[in-house]
Amino acid sequence: MEIRAELTATVWKVVVEQGATVAEGDELVILESMKMEIPVVATVAGTVTEMRVGEEDRINEGDVVAVIEPA
């Protein structure tokens, strides 16, 4: 399942790495936009098979942040 950004922002912090096991609601990355920190969370439990962003990357609304293989 692809996890997408809900807004245009800069990736402030990558919280999990590829291969990590996550629960629904776990933070994957934290975005920064207009001096606000916005978490991007897992919408399903499973294993992170891809992280498509890195810290300080500029991303747009709808960009894929991570891919999770549901448990």
Residue pairs with C-beta under 8 A, 6 or more apart in sequence:
1 43
1 44
1 46
1 67
1 68
1 69
1 70
2 64
2 66
2 67
3 28
3 40
3 42
3 43
3 64
3 65
3 66
3 67
3 68
4 62
4 63
4 64
4 65
5 31
5 40
5 59
5 60
5 61
5 62
5 63
5 65
6 38
6 40
6 61
7 31
7 33
7 38
7 61
8 33
8 58
8 59
8 60
8 61
9 31
9 32
9 33
9 38
9 58
9 59
10 31
10 32
10 33
10 56
10 57
10 58
10 59
11 29
11 30
11 31
11 32
11 53
11 54
11 55
11 56
11 57
11 58
11 59
12 29
12 30
12 31
12 32
12 37
12 55
13 29
13 30
13 55
14 28
14 29
14 51
14 53
14 54
14 55
15 26
15 27
15 28
15 29
15 30
16 22
16 26
16 27
16 28
16 29
16 48
16 51
16 66
17 48
17 51
18 48
18 49
18 50
18 51
19 47
19 48
19 49
20 47
20 48
21 46
21 47
21 48
21 71
22 28
22 42
22 45
22 46
22 47
22 48
22 68
23 42
23 45
24 41
24 42
24 43
24 44
24 45
25 41
25 42
26 41
26 42
27 39
27 40
27 41
28 39
28 40
28 41
28 42
28 48
28 51
28 65
28 66
29 39
29 40
29 53
29 65
29 66
30 37
30 38
30 39
30 40
31 37
31 38
31 39
31 40
31 59
32 38
40 65
40 66
42 66
42 68
43 68
44 68
44 70
44 71
45 70
45 71
46 68
46 69
46 70
46 71
47 68
47 69
47 71
48 66
48 67
48 68
49 67
49 68
49 69
50 66
50 67
51 65
51 66
52 63
52 64
52 65
52 66
52 67
53 59
53 63
53 65
53 66
59 65
